[in-house]
């Protein structure tokens, strides 16, 4: 994971893997980059499992809560292209310091 050292606070780092053996250690490493947008695909249940595993690894809960997941703004996205727009929009809001309405803050279905 040496490539991670080239990223900074203005970058979007998104974990696309549903495999916890890959996603959990990768999220832990990405959270070391202060200020970067760290997002992760997956359902609310997947996020819960990943977050608990990160805490078990010793990642501070305050750091774990910085992961955007489920990733993307709640725009009613149904297609992969719409999902990409939702994710890009959330990152842009993060980078500009805006407070968007994010899926991570909701409690209903994440797709539509």
Beta strands, then each sheet from edge to edge (+ up, - down):
strand 1: 12-15
strand 2: 37-40
sheet 1: 1+ 2+
end
